[in-house]
């Protein structure tokens, strides 16, 4: 993905901007010729977050979202705070 970590962070935020609604038109407009590769990069981040093994015996949904954000920050320190928050919010929405 051209542009590196800043571009990936922005792509995550744009992709999830209207979640659970669809933001496909804005995403496609912004990334044009790189839309497929950019979408794939974002989906890899989201899939990684959803596949984290969390101990639900000690976590509530908010705590899980916070843990997802911190774990993804450890794994992907290049992601912006805004992108990490979007990933955490995505995780909690999908898990509720």
Secondary structure in CASP SS format (residue, H / E / C, confidence):
PFRMAT SS
TARGET T0000
AUTHOR 0000-0000-0000
METHOD secondary structure of the structure
MODEL  1
X C 1.00
X C 1.00
X C 1.00
X H 1.00
X H 1.00
X H 1.00
X H 1.00
X H 1.00
X H 1.00
X H 1.00
X H 1.00
X H 1.00
X H 1.00
X H 1.00
X H 1.00
X H 1.00
X C 1.00
X C 1.00
X C 1.00
X C 1.00
X C 1.00
X C 1.00
X C 1.00
X H 1.00
X H 1.00
X H 1.00
X H 1.00
X H 1.00
X H 1.00
X H 1.00
X H 1.00
X H 1.00
X H 1.00
X H 1.00
X H 1.00
X H 1.00
X H 1.00
X H 1.00
X H 1.00
X H 1.00
X H 1.00
X H 1.00
X H 1.00
X H 1.00
X H 1.00
X H 1.00
X H 1.00
X H 1.00
X H 1.00
X H 1.00
X C 1.00
X C 1.00
X C 1.00
X C 1.00
X C 1.00
X C 1.00
X C 1.00
X C 1.00
X C 1.00
X C 1.00
X H 1.00
X H 1.00
X H 1.00
X H 1.00
X H 1.00
X H 1.00
X H 1.00
X H 1.00
X H 1.00
X H 1.00
X H 1.00
X H 1.00
X H 1.00
X H 1.00
X H 1.00
X C 1.00
X C 1.00
X C 1.00
X C 1.00
X C 1.00
X H 1.00
X H 1.00
X H 1.00
X H 1.00
X H 1.00
X H 1.00
X H 1.00
X H 1.00
X H 1.00
X H 1.00
X H 1.00
X H 1.00
X H 1.00
X H 1.00
X H 1.00
X C 1.00
END
